[in-house]
């Protein structure tokens, strides 16, 4: 019989502060603002013969690195059908509904997302965590869920499951 467990990772440091705006349609968007986002992960894996699933410090480090890569940036979605992004010397200019919103390149992180929402951010974290399929096999990880919250009672979760 295979023994399964779910390891939950929710460290105080698993957070990032970032600016964004949500795009609702071709003509409606939020004003520029920011959040202190928090990240939580639940990893389901087989428990080995020594009562240990795997060294989950590996995934804590990955999550912390991903959070740090987003911290103190303005996040823009590179795959939005309603947003154009052009580059000048030291600026990125976001075009939305005849508005041009300039940013310093050094202040922006472009993400391969359709929108900057907790739904899309949780999907991004899952895609990043599931990149190393060999590691997932080695650690006998069967599933994981990543939840991103933008404040109390505001979150979205995306899951990955081995097929």
Buried (B, 14 or more C-beta within 10 A) or exposed (E): EEEEEEBEBEBEEBBBEBBBBBBEEEEEBEEEEBBEBBBBBBBBBBBEEEEEBBEBEEBBEBBBEBBEEBBEBBBBBEEBEBBEBEEEEEBBEBEBEEEEBEBEEEEBBBBEBBBBBBBBBBBBBBBBBBEEEEBBEEBBBBBBBBBBBBEEEEBBBBBBEEE
